[in-house]
Amino acid sequence: MPLATTVGHSTEGVCDLGLDCCPHSRSGTNAQGSAIFEIEGRDVHLSTHQGPTNCPHGGTFSSIQGAGLIDCEGLPVTLVGHVTQCEVCGEVGTHNQGAELLEVAY
């Protein structure tokens, strides 16, 4: 079952501004979420939400992908593996940490 991302969960990707130190890895942390839907006490992170990147050049990433069948406030919920994009260099990354969204037993 896919894991949904929430505020505080991490991302990973690449930074490439064409500088001598680039390309290099970058990480990020989901900073925005919707308080309408919580998982394990944390706000769920949605497509278009952002967070800071842990990169020597600074910056912010935006989540650019979400689950088409699961939405909140009209925005898709992001899952582990969904794509992020750095707003500084434009390179993409992915969500790499999440929590179980829903488990149904029958």
VOBA-135305 format. One record per residue (C-alpha): x, y, z. Coordinates in pm, whole numbers, padded with zeros to 5 digits, always signed. Example, Ala and Ser with C-alpha at 12.3 -4.5 7.8 and 13.67 -1.06 7.14 Angstrom:
# residues 2
+01230-00450+00780
+01367-00106+00714
# end
This chain:
# residues 106
+00000+00000+00000
+00141+00344-00090
+00243+00570+00196
+00105+00925+00213
+00338+01213+00295
+00278+01461+00577
+00441+01771+00721
+00788+01673+00842
+00840+01388+00597
+01145+01405+00371
+01224+01430+00001
+01537+01362-00205
+01661+01490-00536
+01942+01653-00732
+02055+02015-00757
+02223+02135-01073
+02275+02507-01121
+02573+02440-01347
+02816+02549-01075
+03145+02374-00992
+02983+02188-00701
+02688+02069-00912
+02529+01833-00969
+02488+01714-00612
+02217+01558-00400
+01961+01759-00210
+01702+01673+00050
+01393+01855+00165
+01124+01853+00431
+00750+01891+00373
+00652+02221+00537
+00294+02273+00421
-00006+02054+00486
-00381+02051+00529
-00514+02045+00884
-00841+01904+00748
-00677+01565+00700
-00419+01432+00946
-00217+01112+00951
-00050+01011+01276
-00124+01361+01412
+00045+01545+01125
-00114+01749+00845
-00125+01570+00510
+00098+01715+00234
-00075+01789-00097
+00024+01853-00457
+00141+02219-00496
+00251+02232-00130
+00612+02330-00062
+00905+02283+00171
+01265+02398+00215
+01552+02218+00046
+01866+02122+00232
+02102+02245-00038
+02408+02473-00024
+02220+02708-00259
+01907+02720-00045
+01569+02705-00208
+01226+02557-00193
+01069+02256-00359
+00710+02219-00476
+00525+01891-00490
+00413+01851-00850
+00243+01511-00837
-00032+01359-00626
-00275+01068-00612
-00562+01121-00854
-00808+00919-00645
-00723+01073-00308
-00771+01445-00260
-00815+01698+00014
-00933+02055-00036
-00946+01975-00410
-00574+01888-00427
-00424+01540-00471
-00250+01382-00171
+00122+01319-00229
+00255+00968-00186
+00605+00824-00146
+00759+00822-00494
+00565+01125-00617
+00766+01400-00785
+00895+01727-00637
+01066+02011-00824
+01326+02257-00694
+01216+02615-00757
+01579+02734-00781
+01731+02494-01035
+01422+02316-01172
+01557+01966-01109
+01314+01700-00989
+01318+01473-00687
+01080+01244-00503
+00906+01202-00172
+01088+00926+00016
+00909+00908+00351
+00544+00861+00444
+00282+00703+00667
+00000+00459+00601
-00293+00656+00468
-00571+00405+00527
-00592+00037+00592
-00918-00143+00540
-00980-00492+00676
-01269-00700+00553
# end
